């Protein structure tokens, strides 16, 4: 991520965020691995449900809950 460090530091200062070092928040190698795949990744939860893991949280709710937590911890802007 070209210029990510400088850009994040400016954003953190502007919004009073708790972490000014973007490298403490992300792992670029992992993101590159996830987003750089040439194959689709398909997951199936059938086996988990067969074994009794039936509780779940919807994907949108998971993201909204995460963003609320990150805002509360001042890791992303409000």
N, CA, C and O atoms as a GROMACS GRO file, in nm:
protein
  312
    1UNK      N    1   0.085  -0.118   0.000
    1UNK     CA    2   0.000   0.000   0.000
    1UNK      C    3   0.089   0.123   0.000
    1UNK      O    4   0.142   0.163   0.103
    2UNK      N    5   0.104   0.181  -0.115
    2UNK     CA    6   0.188   0.298  -0.131
    2UNK      C    7   0.132   0.415  -0.050
    2UNK      O    8   0.014   0.447  -0.058
    3UNK      N    9   0.218   0.476   0.027
    3UNK     CA   10   0.184   0.593   0.109
    3UNK      C   11   0.081   0.566   0.218
    3UNK      O   12   0.023   0.660   0.271
    4UNK      N   13   0.056   0.441   0.251
    4UNK     CA   14  -0.044   0.409   0.354
    4UNK      C   15  -0.004   0.466   0.489
    4UNK      O   16  -0.088   0.517   0.562
    5UNK      N   17   0.125   0.458   0.522
    5UNK     CA   18   0.168   0.505   0.653
    5UNK      C   19   0.143   0.654   0.671
    5UNK      O   20   0.090   0.697   0.773
    6UNK      N   21   0.182   0.734   0.570
    6UNK     CA   22   0.164   0.878   0.581
    6UNK      C   23   0.016   0.916   0.580
    6UNK      O   24  -0.029   1.001   0.657
    7UNK      N   25  -0.059   0.852   0.491
    7UNK     CA   26  -0.202   0.881   0.482
    7UNK      C   27  -0.276   0.847   0.610
    7UNK      O   28  -0.359   0.925   0.657
    8UNK      N   29  -0.246   0.729   0.668
    8UNK     CA   30  -0.314   0.689   0.791
    8UNK      C   31  -0.276   0.781   0.906
    8UNK      O   32  -0.362   0.819   0.986
    9UNK      N   33  -0.148   0.816   0.916
    9UNK     CA   34  -0.104   0.904   1.026
    9UNK      C   35  -0.179   1.036   1.020
    9UNK      O   36  -0.223   1.086   1.124
   10UNK      N   37  -0.193   1.094   0.902
   10UNK     CA   38  -0.267   1.220   0.887
   10UNK      C   39  -0.413   1.202   0.927
   10UNK      O   40  -0.470   1.288   0.995
   11UNK      N   41  -0.474   1.092   0.886
   11UNK     CA   42  -0.613   1.064   0.922
   11UNK      C   43  -0.627   1.046   1.072
   11UNK      O   44  -0.722   1.097   1.133
   12UNK      N   45  -0.532   0.974   1.133
   12UNK     CA   46  -0.536   0.950   1.277
   12UNK      C   47  -0.524   1.080   1.356
   12UNK      O   48  -0.594   1.100   1.455
   13UNK      N   49  -0.435   1.166   1.312
   13UNK     CA   50  -0.419   1.296   1.379
   13UNK      C   51  -0.546   1.379   1.363
   13UNK      O   52  -0.596   1.436   1.460
   14UNK      N   53  -0.599   1.386   1.242
   14UNK     CA   54  -0.718   1.466   1.213
   14UNK      C   55  -0.838   1.424   1.298
   14UNK      O   56  -0.913   1.508   1.347
   15UNK      N   57  -0.854   1.290   1.317
   15UNK     CA   58  -0.972   1.238   1.386
   15UNK      C   59  -0.943   1.196   1.531
   15UNK      O   60  -1.031   1.143   1.599
   16UNK      N   61  -0.820   1.218   1.577
   16UNK     CA   62  -0.785   1.182   1.715
   16UNK      C   63  -0.793   1.033   1.741
   16UNK      O   64  -0.840   0.991   1.847
   17UNK      N   65  -0.748   0.952   1.645
   17UNK     CA   66  -0.756   0.807   1.660
   17UNK      C   67  -0.649   0.756   1.756
   17UNK      O   68  -0.547   0.821   1.777
   18UNK      N   69  -0.674   0.639   1.812
   18UNK     CA   70  -0.586   0.582   1.914
   18UNK      C   71  -0.456   0.529   1.857
   18UNK      O   72  -0.355   0.527   1.927
   19UNK      N   73  -0.455   0.485   1.732
   19UNK     CA   74  -0.335   0.425   1.673
   19UNK      C   75  -0.294   0.501   1.548
   19UNK      O   76  -0.370   0.510   1.452
   20UNK      N   77  -0.174   0.557   1.552
   20UNK     CA   78  -0.125   0.634   1.437
   20UNK      C   79  -0.039   0.552   1.342
   20UNK      O   80  -0.009   0.596   1.232
   21UNK      N   81   0.000   0.433   1.384
   21UNK     CA   82   0.083   0.346   1.301
   21UNK      C   83  -0.006   0.240   1.235
   21UNK      O   84  -0.048   0.145   1.300
   22UNK      N   85  -0.033   0.258   1.107
   22UNK     CA   86  -0.123   0.168   1.036
   22UNK      C   87  -0.072   0.023   1.038
   22UNK      O   88  -0.151  -0.070   1.030
   23UNK      N   89   0.058   0.005   1.048
   23UNK     CA   90   0.114  -0.130   1.051
   23UNK      C   91   0.081  -0.206   1.179
   23UNK      O   92   0.100  -0.327   1.186
   24UNK      N   93   0.032  -0.135   1.280
   24UNK     CA   94  -0.015  -0.201   1.403
   24UNK      C   95  -0.159  -0.249   1.388
   24UNK      O   96  -0.209  -0.324   1.472
   25UNK      N   97  -0.224  -0.205   1.281
   25UNK     CA   98  -0.365  -0.238   1.260
   25UNK      C   99  -0.389  -0.341   1.151
   25UNK      O  100  -0.492  -0.408   1.150
   26UNK      N  101  -0.295  -0.354   1.059
   26UNK     CA  102  -0.316  -0.441   0.943
   26UNK      C  103  -0.195  -0.531   0.919
   26UNK      O  104  -0.084  -0.504   0.966
   27UNK      N  105  -0.219  -0.637   0.846
   27UNK     CA  106  -0.110  -0.721   0.796
   27UNK      C  107  -0.123  -0.724   0.645
   27UNK      O  108  -0.207  -0.795   0.589
   28UNK      N  109  -0.039  -0.646   0.578
   28UNK     CA  110  -0.050  -0.630   0.433
   28UNK      C  111  -0.035  -0.763   0.361
   28UNK      O  112  -0.103  -0.787   0.262
   29UNK      N  113   0.055  -0.852   0.410
   29UNK     CA  114   0.076  -0.980   0.342
   29UNK      C  115  -0.054  -1.062   0.342
   29UNK      O  116  -0.083  -1.131   0.244
   30UNK      N  117  -0.130  -1.055   0.450
   30UNK     CA  118  -0.254  -1.132   0.460
   30UNK      C  119  -0.359  -1.075   0.366
   30UNK      O  120  -0.429  -1.149   0.297
   31UNK      N  121  -0.370  -0.943   0.363
   31UNK     CA  122  -0.465  -0.878   0.272
   31UNK      C  123  -0.430  -0.908   0.128
   31UNK      O  124  -0.518  -0.940   0.047
   32UNK      N  125  -0.302  -0.899   0.094
   32UNK     CA  126  -0.260  -0.932  -0.043
   32UNK      C  127  -0.297  -1.076  -0.078
   32UNK      O  128  -0.342  -1.104  -0.189
   33UNK      N  129  -0.278  -1.167   0.018
   33UNK     CA  130  -0.312  -1.307  -0.005
   33UNK      C  131  -0.460  -1.326  -0.028
   33UNK      O  132  -0.501  -1.402  -0.117
   34UNK      N  133  -0.542  -1.258   0.051
   34UNK     CA  134  -0.688  -1.271   0.036
   34UNK      C  135  -0.739  -1.208  -0.093
   34UNK      O  136  -0.820  -1.267  -0.164
   35UNK      N  137  -0.691  -1.089  -0.123
   35UNK     CA  138  -0.743  -1.016  -0.238
   35UNK      C  139  -0.674  -1.051  -0.369
   35UNK      O  140  -0.723  -1.018  -0.477
   36UNK      N  141  -0.559  -1.118  -0.360
   36UNK     CA  142  -0.484  -1.149  -0.481
   36UNK      C  143  -0.508  -1.288  -0.535
   36UNK      O  144  -0.438  -1.332  -0.627
   37UNK      N  145  -0.606  -1.359  -0.480
   37UNK     CA  146  -0.635  -1.495  -0.527
   37UNK      C  147  -0.687  -1.494  -0.670
   37UNK      O  148  -0.764  -1.407  -0.709
   38UNK      N  149  -0.643  -1.591  -0.746
   38UNK     CA  150  -0.696  -1.606  -0.882
   38UNK      C  151  -0.810  -1.708  -0.885
   38UNK      O  152  -0.876  -1.723  -0.988
   39UNK      N  153  -0.834  -1.776  -0.773
   39UNK     CA  154  -0.942  -1.874  -0.762
   39UNK      C  155  -1.046  -1.825  -0.663
   39UNK      O  156  -1.013  -1.756  -0.567
   40UNK      N  157  -1.169  -1.860  -0.685
   40UNK     CA  158  -1.274  -1.829  -0.590
   40UNK      C  159  -1.263  -1.924  -0.471
   40UNK      O  160  -1.225  -2.039  -0.486
   41UNK      N  161  -1.296  -1.874  -0.355
   41UNK     CA  162  -1.297  -1.954  -0.233
   41UNK      C  163  -1.443  -1.977  -0.194
   41UNK      O  164  -1.514  -1.882  -0.163
   42UNK      N  165  -1.487  -2.102  -0.196
   42UNK     CA  166  -1.624  -2.135  -0.163
   42UNK      C  167  -1.624  -2.214  -0.032
   42UNK      O  168  -1.551  -2.312  -0.018
   43UNK      N  169  -1.706  -2.170   0.061
   43UNK     CA  170  -1.715  -2.237   0.191
   43UNK      C  171  -1.855  -2.292   0.210
   43UNK      O  172  -1.953  -2.234   0.162
   44UNK      N  173  -1.864  -2.403   0.280
   44UNK     CA  174  -1.991  -2.468   0.306
   44UNK      C  175  -1.999  -2.498   0.455
   44UNK      O  176  -1.911  -2.563   0.511
   45UNK      N  177  -2.104  -2.450   0.520
   45UNK     CA  178  -2.120  -2.467   0.664
   45UNK      C  179  -2.202  -2.591   0.700
   45UNK      O  180  -2.234  -2.610   0.817
   46UNK      N  181  -2.235  -2.676   0.603
   46UNK     CA  182  -2.319  -2.792   0.630
   46UNK      C  183  -2.261  -2.881   0.738
   46UNK      O  184  -2.333  -2.918   0.831
   47UNK      N  185  -2.134  -2.915   0.730
   47UNK     CA  186  -2.073  -3.006   0.828
   47UNK      C  187  -2.077  -2.946   0.969
   47UNK      O  188  -2.100  -3.018   1.066
   48UNK      N  189  -2.055  -2.818   0.981
   48UNK     CA  190  -2.062  -2.753   1.112
   48UNK      C  191  -2.204  -2.763   1.168
   48UNK      O  192  -2.222  -2.792   1.287
   49UNK      N  193  -2.303  -2.738   1.086
   49UNK     CA  194  -2.442  -2.745   1.133
   49UNK      C  195  -2.481  -2.888   1.170
   49UNK      O  196  -2.552  -2.909   1.268
   50UNK      N  197  -2.434  -2.986   1.092
   50UNK     CA  198  -2.461  -3.126   1.123
   50UNK      C  199  -2.405  -3.160   1.261
   50UNK      O  200  -2.463  -3.240   1.334
   51UNK      N  201  -2.293  -3.100   1.297
   51UNK     CA  202  -2.227  -3.127   1.426
   51UNK      C  203  -2.277  -3.036   1.538
   51UNK      O  204  -2.219  -3.033   1.646
   52UNK      N  205  -2.386  -2.962   1.512
   52UNK     CA  206  -2.452  -2.888   1.618
   52UNK      C  207  -2.421  -2.740   1.627
   52UNK      O  208  -2.473  -2.672   1.716
   53UNK      N  209  -2.339  -2.689   1.539
   53UNK     CA  210  -2.310  -2.545   1.541
   53UNK      C  211  -2.412  -2.472   1.456
   53UNK      O  212  -2.389  -2.445   1.338
   54UNK      N  213  -2.527  -2.442   1.516
   54UNK     CA  214  -2.635  -2.384   1.438
   54UNK      C  215  -2.651  -2.233   1.458
   54UNK      O  216  -2.720  -2.168   1.380
   55UNK      N  217  -2.589  -2.177   1.561
   55UNK     CA  218  -2.600  -2.033   1.584
   55UNK      C  219  -2.516  -1.958   1.481
   55UNK      O  220  -2.412  -2.008   1.438
   56UNK      N  221  -2.561  -1.840   1.443
   56UNK     CA  222  -2.486  -1.762   1.347
   56UNK      C  223  -2.524  -1.615   1.363
   56UNK      O  224  -2.624  -1.582   1.426
   57UNK      N  225  -2.444  -1.529   1.306
   57UNK     CA  226  -2.473  -1.387   1.298
   57UNK      C  227  -2.468  -1.351   1.151
   57UNK      O  228  -2.378  -1.394   1.079
   58UNK      N  229  -2.564  -1.272   1.107
   58UNK     CA  230  -2.567  -1.236   0.965
   58UNK      C  231  -2.442  -1.156   0.929
   58UNK      O  232  -2.384  -1.088   1.013
   59UNK      N  233  -2.400  -1.167   0.804
   59UNK     CA  234  -2.281  -1.096   0.758
   59UNK      C  235  -2.292  -0.945   0.778
   59UNK      O  236  -2.200  -0.886   0.834
   60UNK      N  237  -2.402  -0.880   0.735
   60UNK     CA  238  -2.410  -0.736   0.759
   60UNK      C  239  -2.401  -0.700   0.908
   60UNK      O  240  -2.332  -0.604   0.944
   61UNK      N  241  -2.469  -0.775   0.992
   61UNK     CA  242  -2.464  -0.748   1.137
   61UNK      C  243  -2.323  -0.763   1.190
   61UNK      O  244  -2.278  -0.684   1.273
   62UNK      N  245  -2.251  -0.864   1.142
   62UNK     CA  246  -2.112  -0.883   1.185
   62UNK      C  247  -2.027  -0.762   1.152
   62UNK      O  248  -1.949  -0.716   1.236
   63UNK      N  249  -2.041  -0.710   1.031
   63UNK     CA  250  -1.963  -0.594   0.990
   63UNK      C  251  -2.004  -0.470   1.071
   63UNK      O  252  -1.917  -0.397   1.120
   64UNK      N  253  -2.134  -0.446   1.086
   64UNK     CA  254  -2.179  -0.328   1.160
   64UNK      C  255  -2.133  -0.334   1.305
   64UNK      O  256  -2.092  -0.232   1.361
   65UNK      N  257  -2.140  -0.452   1.367
   65UNK     CA  258  -2.092  -0.466   1.505
   65UNK      C  259  -1.943  -0.439   1.515
   65UNK      O  260  -1.896  -0.373   1.608
   66UNK      N  261  -1.867  -0.491   1.418
   66UNK     CA  262  -1.723  -0.468   1.417
   66UNK      C  263  -1.691  -0.320   1.402
   66UNK      O  264  -1.608  -0.268   1.476
   67UNK      N  265  -1.756  -0.252   1.308
   67UNK     CA  266  -1.729  -0.110   1.287
   67UNK      C  267  -1.768  -0.028   1.409
   67UNK      O  268  -1.699   0.068   1.444
   68UNK      N  269  -1.879  -0.065   1.475
   68UNK     CA  270  -1.917   0.004   1.599
   68UNK      C  271  -1.809  -0.011   1.705
   68UNK      O  272  -1.776   0.085   1.775
   69UNK      N  273  -1.754  -0.132   1.718
   69UNK     CA  274  -1.649  -0.156   1.817
   69UNK      C  275  -1.522  -0.079   1.782
   69UNK      O  276  -1.460  -0.019   1.870
   70UNK      N  277  -1.484  -0.080   1.654
   70UNK     CA  278  -1.364  -0.007   1.613
   70UNK      C  279  -1.380   0.143   1.634
   70UNK      O  280  -1.284   0.210   1.670
   71UNK      N  281  -1.500   0.196   1.613
   71UNK     CA  282  -1.525   0.339   1.640
   71UNK      C  283  -1.516   0.366   1.790
   71UNK      O  284  -1.457   0.465   1.832
   72UNK      N  285  -1.575   0.278   1.871
   72UNK     CA  286  -1.573   0.296   2.016
   72UNK      C  287  -1.429   0.293   2.071
   72UNK      O  288  -1.398   0.362   2.167
   73UNK      N  289  -1.344   0.213   2.008
   73UNK     CA  290  -1.204   0.204   2.050
   73UNK      C  291  -1.116   0.310   1.984
   73UNK      O  292  -0.995   0.312   2.003
   74UNK      N  293  -1.179   0.399   1.904
   74UNK     CA  294  -1.112   0.506   1.832
   74UNK      C  295  -1.002   0.454   1.740
   74UNK      O  296  -0.895   0.513   1.728
   75UNK      N  297  -1.031   0.342   1.674
   75UNK     CA  298  -0.938   0.287   1.576
   75UNK      C  299  -0.976   0.325   1.434
   75UNK      O  300  -0.894   0.317   1.342
   76UNK      N  301  -1.102   0.367   1.415
   76UNK     CA  302  -1.147   0.423   1.287
   76UNK      C  303  -1.228   0.548   1.319
   76UNK      O  304  -1.282   0.560   1.429
   77UNK      N  305  -1.237   0.642   1.223
   77UNK     CA  306  -1.313   0.765   1.249
   77UNK      C  307  -1.462   0.737   1.267
   77UNK      O  308  -1.516   0.639   1.216
   78UNK      N  309  -1.526   0.826   1.341
   78UNK     CA  310  -1.672   0.815   1.363
   78UNK      C  311  -1.747   0.852   1.237
   78UNK      O  312  -1.870   0.849   1.235
   0.00000   0.00000   0.00000
